[in-house]
Amino acid sequence: MKTSLSWIKEYVPELDVTAQEYTDAMTLSGSKVEWYEKLDADLDKIVIGQIEKIEKHPDADKLVICQVNIGTGENIQIVTGAPNAKEGCKVPVVLDGGRVAGGHDGQKTPGGVKIKKGKLRGVESFGMMCSIEELGSTKDFYPEAPENGLYIFDDDAVVGESAIHALGLDDTVVEYEITSNRVDCFGILGIAREAAATFGKEFRPPVVTETGNSENVNDYIKVNVHNTDLCPRYCARVVKNIKIAPSPKWMQQRLAAQGIRPINNIVDITNYVMEEYGQPMHAYDLDTIAGKEINVRCAEKGEKFVTLDGQERTMDDSVLMICDGEKAIGIAGIMGGENSMITDNVQTMLFEAACFDGTNIRLSSKKVGLRTDASGKFEKGLDPNNAIDAINRACQLIEELGAGEVVGGVVDVYGKVKEGRRIPFDADKVNKLLGTDIDKETMIGYFKKIDLDYDYEKNEVVVPSWRQDLERLADLAEEVARFYGYANIPTTLPSGEATAGKKSFKMRVEDVARDVAEFCGFSQGMTYSFESPKVFDKLLLPQDSELRKTVVISNPLGEDFSIMRTISLNGMLTSLSTNYNRRNKDVRLYELGNIYLPKQVPVTELPEERMQFTLGMYGEGDFFTMKGVVEEFFDRAGLHGKETYDPNAGKPFLHPGRQANIIYDGKVVGYLGEVHPTVAENYAIKDRVYVAVIDMPHIVEMASFDRKYEGIANFPAVTRDISMVMSKDIMVGDIEKVFDAKGGQYLESYKLFDIYEGAQIKAGFKSVAYSLTFRAKDKTLEENDYAPAMNKILKALEEMGIELRK
């Protein structure tokens, strides 16, 4: 987005700043300036002069000697070779010591070219008369300039005054980087409003007066919008008795500063209003519109259309077209058609100002291979309420410039009116967000500077429809921050746990998981959350498994990355397989990563994400090694000794006789076991693989870092060993439950120190030996203190069918 500083000052007349001050302040208030260019940076000492007398050069056929009046009371002598130099002409004159931007080729010279008095073929010359190219511009932006020769001012130019000012070159062009959500700043008025707020000056937008004769526009044109989703608003006005002529110098100069070539008054007005309001407009020759009606509809598939640039383009049925009663006359929001273009013979003109769907315009522009200034603006999603103001402004300019007679009334097809929004306001929350202490009335003052109203009764900020970027309180806080001044916001620490440099409880539990895994020799791995549906077959999951209900990726990289994982084992087994096939021995890996469980399929809302602590290993170690790692983690996380194991886990991907669910406080919090041989083979691993998966949200709920200090025991312990013979079906966990239930107050700990199966034990049985430790904190135990507990333990074991070895 470009603006000329003089155009901004038209609407902020009290703005009196240098170009550098302007760009610095605008950038800090949110309208980032990319660069600026002073059009007269390389121009100096250039005045309007009038050629009073011309004589032939005595020694050069193509040179003439001119006596030029520069308004000082004395003429100066200038030698020139310009073919269009004539007596009485008023031209730009560079005085001795002045500078011009470049040469006759139109190329600017860095720092300009200094002009000094000298002699041309022996005749003294005290300056230079200039072409428009030597002043740093081109005929494209000054169409009245000759192809080759001096620039000639109109007769009303004042001799001796600044030629730079007369040509509008005493201006600065500023280019901004405007984000796409600030559609209001894609017009001069939007930038001027920001400048007024930034510098605390009054913003004076143009006053649009009522235009139109006593006729009714509906007698001239009828408008039908067949797709209101793609065209929410269409405004049309009619101008008759058109008088094509050059636009006035001030308009040409403003357009030239924007980089737009002036053409004629009608075209220039449409471009001028587009730049001023940020609202593209288009003009049609009404006499070429069949049936005197406009139909806004989608094109037919394969429809051909010739645009204003003479190119034939092929449409599809998603491209919105502007049509008359018989044919298409324009591609909506992009370019008009050759069959309805404005020519010098136009008598009656139809003005169009509409609002089109931004997404459709962007896609249509790509499909037809044509992008214009208008489409670039429509793509951002314009405010439909802006269209009527823009078309009325254009009609006002037509009347002011005498370009035609405006017909009364306007055709306005506007379905669902776009309203502004209301945002509840809380000054305390804004200050908390920013770390400031700004009073409420000051904030409201900032809002009013940018045309945001405030409802004191409802405590709401009323946002106009053209501020599409303001949706919530945080957006209002940003408005406060940029006008209060980011440099004025004090440095403060954020509130909350982070202020004390403390991690969240969840993160601390995850750190414990990492510490335990790495202490036990596991290395951290990271695997993809995207997986292939084939994973479920590799893991032997049944077809009706809930784990097969997945979130499907809309635009996957390929089938192997087409779903979100619901189980973490595939990534772990793939990593172990890679290590195994590279002949790495004794590999231990762990991962902390999410699984994604959809609440229903097809997915209608975000899935549940659950962090999984996954451990995997092969080589040295077995089921009990993995169980020990799990128990170490539970102990470090504050889950002390309450975990149990259920061998009936029913995991198809684990060995049927070497798996267990991990249960804590009645909840299944994970599982562990040996990977099923078939699954290991599916992953090309020819060794026993052990895994454990722990559901971290359950652990975080029950974890605790509270520790109670107990001093060193002052009294000795008493140890008793129990050796038992039992059926292999009885688990040692069931025995330990007996110890916990019958051990009494003095049982301090117990430890399994032997399991034996062999020739000395009958088939189907095993020998298990435990060591039990009893201790009192206040005395030395005697036999009658712990004997009752031992008797209860032994009796309970006998009732379980366990034989005690004497």
C-alpha positions in Angstrom: 0.0 0.0 0.0 1.4 3.4 -1.0 0.3 6.9 -0.1 1.6 10.4 -0.9 2.1 12.5 2.2 0.4 15.5 0.6 -2.8 13.4 0.1 -2.7 12.3 3.8 -2.3 16.0 4.8 -5.5 16.8 2.8 -7.5 14.9 5.5 -5.2 15.6 8.4 -4.5 19.3 7.7 -2.8 20.0 11.0 -0.2 17.3 10.3 3.2 19.1 10.2 6.0 16.5 10.4 9.0 15.5 8.4 8.9 12.4 6.3 11.3 10.6 8.8 9.2 11.7 11.8 6.1 10.5 10.0 7.4 7.0 9.1 8.9 6.4 12.5 5.7 7.3 14.4 3.4 5.4 12.0 5.6 2.2 12.3 5.5 2.4 16.1 1.7 2.8 16.1 1.1 -0.3 13.9 1.2 0.9 10.3 4.6 -0.4 9.4 6.4 1.7 6.8 8.6 -0.3 4.4 10.3 2.8 2.8 9.6 6.3 1.7 10.8 8.4 -1.3 11.0 12.1 -1.4 10.1 13.0 -5.0 12.2 16.2 -4.9 15.2 14.6 -3.1 17.4 15.3 -6.2 15.7 18.5 -7.3 17.0 21.9 -6.3 16.7 25.5 -7.5 14.1 24.8 -10.2 11.6 27.6 -11.0 9.0 28.4 -13.7 10.6 30.5 -16.4 9.1 32.1 -19.5 11.0 32.3 -22.8 11.0 35.9 -23.9 13.2 35.8 -27.0 14.9 33.1 -29.1 17.9 33.6 -31.4 19.7 31.1 -33.6 23.1 29.9 -32.3 25.9 31.2 -34.5 27.9 28.0 -34.5 25.3 25.2 -34.1 22.3 24.5 -36.3 20.4 22.6 -33.6 21.0 25.0 -30.8 19.1 28.2 -29.9 19.8 31.0 -27.5 16.9 31.9 -25.2 16.4 34.9 -23.0 14.3 33.5 -20.1 12.3 35.5 -17.5 12.7 33.8 -14.1 10.7 36.4 -12.2 13.6 38.3 -10.7 13.3 41.3 -13.0 16.2 40.2 -15.2 16.3 37.6 -17.9 19.0 34.9 -18.0 20.5 33.4 -21.1 20.1 29.7 -21.7 21.3 27.7 -24.7 19.1 24.7 -25.5 18.5 22.2 -28.3 14.9 21.4 -27.4 12.8 21.3 -30.6 9.7 22.7 -28.9 11.2 25.8 -27.4 9.0 28.8 -28.5 8.8 32.4 -27.4 6.1 32.9 -24.7 6.4 29.3 -23.4 6.6 28.7 -19.7 9.0 26.0 -18.8 10.9 24.5 -15.8 14.3 26.2 -15.4 17.2 24.9 -13.4 19.3 27.8 -12.1 23.0 27.9 -11.8 24.0 25.5 -8.9 20.7 23.6 -9.0 20.1 19.9 -9.5 18.0 17.7 -11.7 17.1 14.0 -11.1 18.5 12.5 -14.4 19.2 12.8 -18.1 17.0 12.6 -21.2 16.8 8.8 -21.0 14.6 9.2 -17.9 17.0 7.3 -15.7 17.6 8.9 -12.3 21.2 9.6 -11.2 21.9 8.9 -7.5 22.3 12.3 -5.8 21.1 14.1 -9.0 23.0 16.0 -11.6 24.3 19.5 -10.7 23.8 22.2 -13.3 26.5 24.9 -13.6 26.8 27.9 -15.9 29.1 27.3 -18.9 29.5 27.7 -22.6 27.8 25.7 -25.4 29.7 26.2 -28.6 31.2 29.4 -27.3 27.9 30.9 -26.0 27.4 31.3 -22.3 24.4 29.5 -20.7 23.3 30.3 -17.1 21.1 27.3 -16.5 19.0 24.6 -18.1 15.4 24.2 -19.2 14.0 20.7 -18.4 12.0 17.9 -19.9 9.7 15.9 -17.5 12.2 13.0 -17.7 15.0 15.2 -16.3 12.8 16.0 -13.3 12.7 12.3 -12.5 9.2 11.4 -13.9 7.9 10.2 -17.3 5.2 11.0 -19.8 3.1 8.1 -18.4 2.4 10.2 -15.3 2.4 13.6 -17.0 0.5 12.8 -20.3 0.6 16.4 -21.4 4.4 16.3 -21.6 5.8 16.1 -25.1 7.5 13.0 -26.4 10.8 14.9 -26.9 11.4 18.3 -25.6 10.7 20.8 -22.8 7.8 20.4 -20.4 5.4 23.3 -21.1 3.3 24.7 -18.3 -0.2 26.0 -18.8 -0.6 29.8 -19.3 -1.8 30.3 -15.7 1.6 29.2 -14.3 3.3 32.0 -12.3 6.8 32.9 -13.5 9.4 32.7 -10.7 7.5 30.3 -8.5 8.7 26.8 -7.7 8.4 24.4 -10.7 8.7 21.5 -8.3 5.6 22.6 -6.4 3.7 23.3 -9.6 4.3 19.8 -10.8 3.4 18.2 -7.4 7.0 16.9 -7.0 7.4 18.4 -3.6 5.9 15.3 -2.1 6.9 12.1 -0.3 5.6 8.6 -1.3 5.3 6.2 1.6 4.9 2.4 1.2 3.4 0.4 4.1 3.3 -3.3 5.0 -0.4 -3.6 5.8 -1.5 -7.0 7.2 -4.5 -8.6 5.4 -6.8 -8.2 8.3 -6.6 -4.4 8.2 -8.7 -3.9 5.1 -9.6 -0.4 6.2 -5.9 0.6 5.7 -5.9 -0.3 2.0 -7.3 3.2 1.3 -6.0 6.7 1.8 -8.8 7.5 4.3 -7.8 4.5 6.5 -4.1 5.5 6.6 -5.1 9.2 7.2 -7.3 8.1 10.1 -4.4 6.2 11.6 -2.1 9.2 11.1 -4.5 11.5 12.8 -4.7 9.1 15.8 -1.0 8.6 15.9 -0.2 12.3 16.0 -3.2 13.4 18.0 -4.6 15.5 15.1 -8.1 16.0 13.8 -9.2 13.7 11.0 -11.3 15.4 8.4 -12.6 13.0 5.8 -14.2 14.4 2.6 -17.7 15.6 3.0 -19.9 13.7 0.4 -22.8 15.9 -0.8 -26.0 14.7 -2.3 -25.8 14.4 -6.1 -28.2 13.6 -8.9 -30.9 15.3 -10.9 -34.6 14.8 -10.5 -34.7 11.6 -12.6 -34.9 8.1 -11.2 -31.9 5.7 -11.8 -34.4 2.7 -11.8 -35.7 4.0 -15.1 -32.3 3.5 -16.6 -31.0 0.2 -15.2 -32.2 -2.9 -13.3 -29.9 -5.1 -11.2 -30.4 -8.8 -10.4 -28.0 -10.6 -8.1 -28.4 -14.3 -8.5 -25.7 -15.3 -6.0 -25.9 -13.2 -2.9 -23.2 -15.3 -1.1 -20.6 -14.3 -3.6 -22.0 -10.8 -4.1 -23.5 -9.5 -0.8 -23.9 -5.9 -2.2 -24.1 -4.3 -5.6 -24.6 -0.5 -6.0 -25.1 1.2 -9.3 -25.6 4.8 -10.5 -26.0 6.3 -13.9 -24.3 9.4 -15.4 -25.4 10.9 -18.7 -24.1 13.6 -21.0 -20.5 12.4 -20.4 -17.7 14.9 -21.3 -14.4 13.0 -21.6 -11.5 15.3 -20.8 -8.2 15.3 -18.9 -8.6 15.3 -15.2 -7.4 18.3 -13.2 -3.7 18.6 -12.4 -4.2 17.9 -8.6 -5.9 14.6 -9.4 -3.3 13.6 -12.0 -0.5 14.4 -9.5 -2.0 12.4 -6.7 -2.6 9.4 -9.0 1.0 9.7 -10.4 2.3 9.7 -6.8 0.5 6.4 -6.3 2.1 5.0 -9.4 -1.2 5.2 -11.4 -1.0 6.7 -14.9 -3.7 9.4 -15.5 -5.9 8.7 -18.6 -9.0 10.8 -18.6 -11.5 12.3 -16.1 -13.8 9.2 -15.9 -11.1 6.6 -15.6 -9.1 8.8 -13.2 -12.1 9.3 -10.9 -12.6 5.5 -10.6 -9.0 5.0 -9.8 -9.0 8.0 -7.4 -11.9 6.7 -5.4 -10.4 3.2 -5.3 -7.3 4.6 -3.8 -9.1 7.0 -1.5 -11.7 4.6 -0.1 -10.0 1.3 -0.9 -13.2 0.4 -2.8 -12.7 -0.8 -6.4 -15.2 0.6 -8.9 -15.9 0.0 -12.6 -17.6 2.0 -15.3 -19.6 0.6 -18.3 -21.0 2.2 -21.4 -24.7 2.0 -20.7 -25.6 2.0 -24.4 -23.7 -1.3 -24.8 -25.7 -3.0 -22.0 -28.4 -5.1 -23.5 -31.9 -4.9 -22.0 -30.6 -2.2 -19.7 -30.2 -4.7 -16.9 -27.3 -6.2 -14.9 -27.3 -9.8 -13.8 -24.7 -11.0 -11.4 -24.3 -14.8 -11.9 -21.7 -17.5 -12.1 -20.2 -18.3 -15.5 -21.1 -21.4 -17.4 -18.4 -24.0 -17.6 -16.1 -23.4 -20.5 -17.6 -19.9 -21.2 -15.3 -17.7 -23.2 -14.9 -14.0 -22.4 -12.6 -11.2 -23.8 -11.4 -8.8 -21.1 -10.4 -5.2 -21.5 -6.8 -6.1 -22.2 -8.0 -7.9 -25.4 -7.3 -11.5 -24.1 -9.8 -14.2 -24.5 -10.2 -16.2 -21.2 -12.0 -19.4 -20.4 -14.3 -19.5 -17.3 -15.5 -22.3 -15.1 -18.8 -22.3 -13.2 -17.2 -21.0 -10.0 -16.2 -17.6 -11.5 -18.7 -14.8 -10.8 -19.6 -12.7 -13.9 -21.3 -9.4 -14.4 -23.8 -9.8 -17.3 -26.3 -7.7 -19.1 -29.6 -9.1 -20.6 -27.7 -11.1 -23.2 -24.0 -11.6 -22.5 -21.2 -11.3 -20.0 -19.7 -7.8 -19.7 -17.2 -8.3 -16.9 -15.4 -10.7 -14.6 -16.7 -9.7 -11.1 -14.0 -8.0 -9.0 -11.3 -8.6 -11.6 -11.7 -6.8 -15.0 -14.4 -5.5 -17.3 -15.1 -6.7 -20.8 -14.0 -5.3 -24.1 -17.6 -5.3 -25.2 -18.7 -2.6 -22.7 -15.5 -0.5 -22.3 -15.7 3.2 -22.0 -14.6 5.0 -25.2 -14.3 8.7 -26.1 -17.8 8.4 -27.7 -19.6 7.4 -24.5 -22.8 9.3 -23.8 -24.3 7.5 -20.8 -22.3 5.6 -18.2 -23.1 3.0 -15.5 -21.0 3.2 -12.3 -20.6 0.0 -10.4 -19.4 -0.3 -6.7 -19.9 -3.8 -5.3 -18.6 -6.1 -2.7 -17.6 -9.7 -3.7 -16.5 -12.7 -1.7 -12.7 -12.4 -1.2 -12.0 -16.1 -1.3 -13.9 -16.6 -4.6 -12.2 -13.6 -6.1 -8.7 -14.9 -5.2 -9.5 -18.4 -6.6 -11.1 -16.9 -9.8 -8.2 -14.7 -10.3 -5.9 -17.7 -10.3 -8.2 -19.7 -12.6 -8.4 -17.1 -15.3 -4.7 -16.1 -14.9 -5.5 -12.4 -14.2 -4.7 -10.3 -11.1 -5.5 -6.6 -11.0 -5.4 -3.8 -8.4 -9.1 -4.3 -7.9 -8.9 -8.1 -7.3 -6.0 -7.5 -4.9 -8.3 -5.4 -2.8 -11.3 -7.6 -3.1 -9.3 -10.7 -2.0 -8.9 -9.1 1.5 -12.6 -9.2 2.1 -14.0 -5.6 1.8 -16.6 -4.1 4.0 -19.9 -4.0 2.0 -21.0 -0.8 3.9 -18.1 1.1 2.1 -19.6 0.6 -1.4 -22.3 3.2 -1.2 -20.0 5.9 0.2 -17.5 5.2 -2.6 -20.0 5.4 -5.4 -21.5 8.6 -4.0 -18.0 10.1 -3.7 -17.3 9.2 -7.4 -20.6 10.9 -8.5 -19.7 14.0 -6.4 -16.4 14.2 -8.2 -18.1 13.8 -11.6 -20.3 16.8 -10.9 -17.5 18.9 -9.4 -15.3 18.2 -12.4 -18.1 18.8 -14.9 -17.6 15.3 -16.3 -21.3 14.5 -16.7 -24.8 14.8 -15.3 -25.6 12.3 -12.4 -29.0 10.7 -12.5 -30.9 10.8 -9.2 -31.0 7.8 -6.9 -29.0 4.6 -6.6 -29.7 1.0 -7.3 -28.6 -0.8 -4.1 -29.0 -4.6 -3.9 -28.0 -5.4 -0.3 -29.2 -8.6 1.3 -28.1 -9.3 4.8 -26.7 -6.0 6.2 -23.3 -6.3 7.8 -23.4 -4.9 11.3 -20.5 -3.9 13.6 -19.9 -5.8 16.7 -19.8 -5.0 20.4 -16.9 -6.2 22.7 -17.3 -6.2 26.5 -14.6 -3.9 27.9 -12.6 -4.4 31.1 -9.9 -1.8 31.7 -8.3 -3.8 34.5 -7.9 -6.9 32.3 -6.3 -4.7 29.6 -3.8 -3.3 32.1 -3.1 -6.9 33.3 -2.5 -8.0 29.8 -0.2 -5.1 29.0 1.5 -4.7 32.4 0.4 -1.1 32.5 -1.6 1.3 34.7 -3.6 3.3 32.2 -6.9 4.7 33.4 -10.2 3.7 31.7 -11.0 7.1 30.3 -7.6 7.3 28.6 -8.2 4.0 26.9 -11.7 5.1 25.7 -10.0 8.3 24.3 -7.7 6.1 22.2 -10.7 4.2 20.9 -12.6 7.4 19.9 -9.5 8.6 18.0 -10.0 5.6 15.6 -13.8 5.9 15.4 -14.6 3.2 18.0 -17.6 4.2 20.1 -18.1 3.3 23.7 -21.4 2.4 25.4 -21.1 3.6 29.0 -24.4 1.9 30.0 -23.4 -1.6 28.8 -19.6 -1.1 29.2 -19.0 -2.2 25.6 -16.8 -0.9 22.8 -18.9 -0.5 19.6 -16.7 -1.6 16.7 -17.7 -0.4 13.2 -18.0 -3.0 10.4 -14.9 -1.8 8.6 -12.7 -2.9 11.6 -12.8 -6.6 10.8 -9.7 -7.3 12.9 -11.3 -6.4 16.3 -13.1 -9.4 17.8 -12.2 -9.7 21.4 -10.7 -7.9 24.5 -7.1 -8.8 23.5 -7.6 -6.9 20.2 -8.7 -3.9 22.1 -5.6 -4.2 24.4 -3.5 -4.1 21.3 -5.2 -0.8 20.2 -4.4 0.6 23.6 -0.8 -0.5 23.5 0.0 0.9 20.1 -1.4 4.4 20.9 -0.1 4.5 24.4 3.3 3.6 22.9 5.1 0.3 23.1 8.2 2.2 24.3 6.2 3.5 27.2 5.1 0.1 28.5 7.2 -0.8 31.5 9.2 -4.0 31.8 7.3 -6.4 34.1 7.4 -10.1 34.9 4.5 -12.2 33.7 2.1 -13.3 36.5 1.6 -16.9 37.5 3.8 -19.8 38.3 6.3 -18.8 35.6 7.2 -15.7 37.6 8.9 -17.9 40.2 10.6 -19.9 37.6 8.6 -23.0 38.4 7.4 -25.6 36.0 3.8 -26.8 36.0 3.0 -29.9 38.0 2.4 -31.9 34.8 5.8 -30.9 33.4 7.4 -31.9 36.7 5.9 -35.4 36.6 7.1 -35.8 33.0 10.6 -34.7 34.1 10.5 -37.5 36.7 9.6 -40.0 33.9 12.6 -38.8 31.8 14.9 -38.9 34.8 13.9 -42.5 35.8 14.1 -43.8 32.2 17.5 -42.3 31.6 18.8 -43.4 35.0 17.7 -47.0 34.0 19.6 -46.8 30.7 16.9 -45.7 28.3 17.5 -43.1 25.5 14.8 -40.7 24.5 13.2 -41.1 21.1 10.6 -39.0 19.2 8.3 -40.6 16.6 5.6 -39.3 14.2 2.1 -38.7 15.4 1.0 -39.4 11.7 0.7 -43.1 10.9 -0.6 -45.6 8.3 -3.8 -47.6 8.8 -1.7 -50.7 8.1 -0.2 -50.3 11.6 -3.2 -51.9 13.2 -2.8 -55.1 11.2 0.9 -55.3 12.1 -0.1 -55.0 15.8 -2.7 -57.8 15.3 -5.6 -55.6 16.5 -9.0 -57.0 15.7 -11.2 -55.3 13.1 -13.7 -54.1 15.7 -11.0 -52.6 18.0 -11.7 -49.1 19.3 -8.1 -48.2 18.4 -9.0 -48.4 14.7 -11.3 -45.4 15.0 -8.9 -42.6 14.1 -8.7 -39.0 13.0 -8.1 -39.0 9.3 -5.8 -36.3 7.8 -7.5 -34.2 5.2 -4.3 -33.5 3.2 -1.8 -36.3 4.1 1.7 -36.6 2.7 0.8 -40.1 1.7 -1.0 -43.2 3.0 1.8 -43.9 5.5 1.0 -40.6 7.2 -2.8 -40.5 6.7 -4.1 -40.9 10.3 -3.4 -39.7 13.8 -2.1 -42.5 16.0 -4.3 -44.0 18.7 -1.6 -46.2 20.1 2.1 -45.3 20.7 3.6 -48.8 20.1 4.2 -48.5 16.3 6.7 -45.7 16.6 8.5 -47.4 19.4 8.7 -50.8 17.7 9.8 -49.1 14.4 12.6 -47.4 16.2 13.7 -50.7 18.0 13.5 -52.5 14.6 15.8 -49.9 13.0 18.3 -50.4 15.8 18.0 -54.2 15.7 18.7 -54.3 11.9 21.7 -52.0 12.3 23.0 -54.6 14.8 22.8 -52.5 17.9 22.7 -54.6 21.0 20.9 -54.1 24.3 18.8 -51.2 23.1 16.5 -49.3 25.5 14.3 -46.4 24.3 11.6 -44.3 25.8 9.2 -41.6 24.4 6.8 -39.1 25.9 4.2 -38.4 23.1 0.5 -37.9 22.5 -2.0 -40.3 21.1 -5.2 -38.9 19.6 -8.5 -40.5 20.5 -11.6 -39.2 18.6 -14.7 -38.7 20.6 -16.7 -39.9 17.6 -16.2 -40.9 14.0 -16.6 -39.1 11.6 -14.8 -36.4 13.6 -16.9 -33.4 14.5 -14.7 -31.9 17.3 -11.1 -32.0 18.4 -9.9 -35.4 19.6 -8.7 -36.2 23.1 -4.9 -35.9 23.3 -3.3 -38.1 26.0 0.4 -38.2 26.8 1.8 -41.7 26.8 5.1 -42.7 28.6 6.3 -45.5 26.3 9.3 -47.8 27.2 10.7 -50.4 24.9 13.8 -52.6 25.0 15.5 -55.8 23.7 18.7 -57.6 24.7 19.7 -57.7 28.3 16.7 -57.6 30.7 13.3 -59.3 30.9 9.7 -58.7 32.0 10.7 -58.1 35.6 13.4 -55.6 34.5 10.7 -53.6 32.8 8.4 -54.0 35.8 11.2 -52.6 38.0 11.5 -49.5 35.8 7.7 -48.9 36.1 7.8 -49.3 39.9 10.8 -46.9 40.2 8.8 -44.3 38.2 5.7 -44.8 40.4 7.8 -44.5 43.6 9.5 -41.3 42.4 6.2 -39.8 41.3 4.8 -40.4 44.8 2.6 -43.4 44.0 4.0 -45.6 46.8 3.5 -49.3 46.7 -0.2 -49.5 45.8 0.3 -50.7 42.2 -1.0 -54.2 41.3 -0.8 -56.2 38.1 -3.6 -58.0 36.3 -2.2 -60.7 33.9 -5.6 -60.8 32.1 -4.7 -57.7 30.1 -6.0 -59.1 26.8 -3.6 -57.1 24.6 -3.3 -59.0 21.2 0.1 -57.4 20.5 1.6 -58.8 23.7 2.6 -62.4 24.6 -0.5 -64.1 26.0 1.4 -65.4 29.0 3.7 -62.5 29.7 1.6 -59.4 29.9 -0.3 -57.4 32.6 -2.4 -54.3 33.1 -0.9 -51.9 35.6 -3.5 -51.0 38.2 -3.3 -48.2 40.7 -6.0 -47.3 43.1 -8.5 -49.3 41.1 -7.7 -47.7 37.8 -5.8 -49.2 34.8 -3.0 -46.7 34.3 -1.0 -48.7 31.7 0.3 -52.1 30.6 3.5 -53.9 30.2 4.8 -57.2 28.8 6.7 -59.0 26.1 5.8 -58.2 22.5 3.9 -61.1 20.8 6.4 -63.1 18.6 4.3 -62.5 15.5 4.3 -58.8 16.1 8.1 -58.8 16.7 8.4 -60.7 13.4 6.2 -58.1 11.6 8.8 -55.5 12.7 11.7 -57.7 11.7 13.0 -58.2 15.2 14.3 -61.7 16.0 14.7 -61.1 19.7 12.4 -60.8 22.7 11.0 -57.3 23.0 9.6 -55.8 26.2 7.4 -52.7 26.3 5.5 -50.7 28.9 3.0 -47.9 28.2 1.8 -45.7 31.0 -1.1 -43.2 30.6 0.3 -40.0 32.0 -2.9 -38.1 32.6 -3.9 -40.8 35.2 -0.4 -40.5 36.8 -0.6 -36.7 37.0 -4.0 -37.0 38.8 -2.5 -39.2 41.5 1.1 -38.1 41.7 2.5 -36.2 44.7 5.8 -34.7 45.5 5.0 -34.4 49.2 7.6 -36.2 51.3 7.5 -37.0 55.0 10.8 -37.2 56.7 11.4 -40.1 59.0 14.5 -40.3 61.1 17.0 -43.1 61.3 15.6 -46.1 63.3 16.8 -46.1 66.9 15.9 -49.7 67.6 17.0 -52.9 65.9 14.8 -54.9 63.5 13.7 -58.5 63.7 13.8 -60.6 60.5 11.8 -63.7 59.8 12.0 -65.8 56.6 9.1 -67.7 55.2 9.6 -70.5 52.6 6.5 -71.7 50.8 5.4 -74.2 48.2 2.4 -73.2 46.1 0.7 -73.7 42.8 2.1 -71.9 39.9 -1.3 -70.2 39.5 -0.8 -68.3 42.7 1.0 -64.9 42.1 3.4 -63.4 44.5 1.3 -60.3 44.4 -1.5 -62.2 46.2 1.0 -63.2 48.9 2.1 -59.7 49.4 -1.5 -58.6 49.9 -1.6 -61.1 52.8 1.5 -59.5 54.3 -0.1 -56.0 54.0 -3.4 -57.1 55.5 -2.1 -59.3 58.4 1.4 -57.8 59.1 0.2 -55.5 61.9 1.8 -52.3 63.0 5.3 -53.5 63.3 5.8 -55.0 59.8 8.3 -52.6 58.2 9.0 -54.3 54.9 9.2 -57.6 53.0 11.4 -58.8 50.2 11.2 -61.7 47.8 14.6 -63.4 47.7 14.0 -66.8 46.1 11.8 -68.5 43.5 12.6 -72.1 42.6 11.0 -74.6 40.1 12.7 -77.9 39.5 13.2 -81.6 40.3 12.8 -81.1 44.0 9.4 -79.5 43.6 6.5 -81.4 42.3 5.1 -80.6 38.9 2.8 -77.6 38.7 4.3 -76.0 41.9 7.0 -73.6 42.8 9.0 -72.6 45.9 8.9 -69.0 47.0 10.8 -67.5 49.9 10.3 -64.1 51.5 12.1 -62.1 54.2 9.9 -60.1 56.6 11.3 -57.3 58.7 9.6 -56.1 61.9 10.6 -53.0 63.8 9.2 -50.6 66.5 10.0 -47.0 66.7 9.9 -46.7 70.5 11.3 -50.0 71.8 13.2 -53.2 71.0 10.7 -55.9 69.9 10.2 -59.1 71.8 8.8 -62.2 70.3 5.4 -61.7 71.8 5.2 -58.3 70.0 5.4 -59.7 66.4 4.4 -63.4 66.9 0.7 -62.7 66.7 1.2 -61.0 63.3 3.3 -63.9 62.0 0.7 -66.4 63.1 -2.1 -64.5 61.3 0.1 -64.4 58.1 0.9 -68.1 58.3 -2.8 -69.0 58.8 -3.9 -66.9 55.9 -1.3 -68.5 53.6 -2.5 -72.0 54.7 -6.1 -71.0 53.8 -4.9 -70.1 50.3 -3.6 -73.7 49.9 0.0 -72.7 50.4 2.3 -75.3 52.1 4.9 -73.8 54.5 8.3 -75.4 54.4 9.6 -76.1 57.8 
